[in-house]
């Protein structure tokens, strides 16, 4: 799946909704470069906790992280061949998070966001939670890509010497 086709469309409020374990997470389309089905993640020696390895994306190496680890849902595990890598861009940072599945796209109305329950977001990676009609009124966590990317790639990507 690629999100390149929405580049010319009105992307305000548009999010890609994913599943990680039993939870739903929404990522702003404006910060998703691509969703790569069954990514080929290469192991790296002595990776930091949560890092699955690296994948080649558009001619550059991008660090691939376990989304479940990032959202504190479970310990980092092997990459599932059926997972999806969301390649995210935040300014100089480009990172990938491997999720279980991409469920689709939906508009998130900022007025519909509710605060994250106390002690449910220790790292501040969530903007809020909402119910999305397009997803069967499922409770969806809306991700702050800037905070998530800063946690795993504080100095940027390989362009700045850090992957």
N, C-alpha and C positions, 0 to 999 in steps of 0.2 A: 504494500500500500504506500502510495506517495501522496503528500499533501501539496505538491507543486501546483496542482490544478486549481487551488483556491487562491492563488497569489493575486489574481486580478479581482477577486470577489470582495464583497464587504465582509471583512473578518472581525469587525468589532463585536466583542462578546462571544465569538465562535471558539469553541473548545473541542479538543479531541478527548473523548471519554474512554478510559481504560479500566481494565480489571486487574487488580493485584490481590491474589488470594480471594477473600470474600468481600473486598472493599472496592469502591469505584473512585477513580481520580480523574479530574479534568485538567488538561494542560492547554493554555492559550495557543490557538493555531498560529498566531503571529510569532511564536517562539519555537515552533516545531518545524525543523527542516525536512524531516522525513520520518516515516514509520517503516521499518525494515522487518519483513516477516522472516522468521527463522534465521536470525543473524549468525554469521560466521564469526564467533568471538574467539580470538586467539588468546591463550593463557599467557600471562607474563610472570616472570620469576618474582616470588615474594610480594604479591600484591597486597595493598592495604585492605583492611577489613571492609567488606562490601563490594570490592571491585572484582568483577568477573573476568576482566582482561581488556583487550582492545579489539576494535573492528575497523576495517578500512571503509571510509565513507568519503566519496568524492575526492579520492587521492590523498587523503590524510588519515592518520591514525587517531581514533577517538576512543577515550576511555569509556568502557561499558560497565555500568553499575547495576547491582541487584536492586530493583525498585522496592522489593519487600524489605530489604535491609534499610534502605533510605527512609522508609515510612515506619520503621520499627515494628513491622508485622511479624517477622520471623528471621531467623539467622540466615545468612547468605548460603545459598546452595548451588548446585551445578546449574549451568544454563540449560534451560529446556529448549530442545530443538524446535518446539512449537511456539516459543515465545515471540515477542515483538520488541525490537529496540526502537525507542523513540529517541531520535537524534535532536537534541535541544540546543538552541542558541540563545545566549544572554551576553550581549556585547562581545567581548573578546573570548568568552568561554563557549566551548562546544563540547557537550558531553552526551552520552547515551544512557538511558535507563531501560533495562529489560523488564517489561511488564508481561503478564500472562496473556492478555488479549486486548485488542482495540475493539471497542463496542460501537463506535460511531462518532458523529459530530453533533453538538448541540450548542445552542446559545445560552449563555449564563447571564442572567439579568443581575447586575450588581445590587439592585434593590431587594432581590430575593435571597441574598447571602445572609447567613446567620453566623454568629460567632462559633468558633471551634470550641467544643466542650473543654472545660478546664482539665489540665494535665493530659490532654489527648494529642498535643502537638508540641513536644518538648523543644523542638528545634526551630519552630516558627516557619515551617515550610508551607503551611496552609493559609490561604487568604480567608477561607471560610467554608461553610458547608451549605448545600442547598438540595432541594428536591427537583429533579428534572423530569418533566412530563414525557419527553422523548425517550427516556430510559425507564419508563414504567413507574415514574415517581420515586425512583431509587434515590437514596441519600448519596450525594456525591461530594467528595472532598475537592475543593478548588485549590490547585497548586500554585505557589509562588516560585516560578522557575528561577528567578534571580537568587533567592535564598538557597534553594536546592542546589543550584550550580555552584554557588560560592562555598558550600560545605565540602563538596567533593573536588572542586577545581578552583581553589582560591586565587591562583595566579593566572588562570586562563587555560589555554590548551597548548598543544605542541608549538603553536606559533610563538608562544612566550616561554618555551622551554619546559612546560609542565603539561602532562597528559592527564 
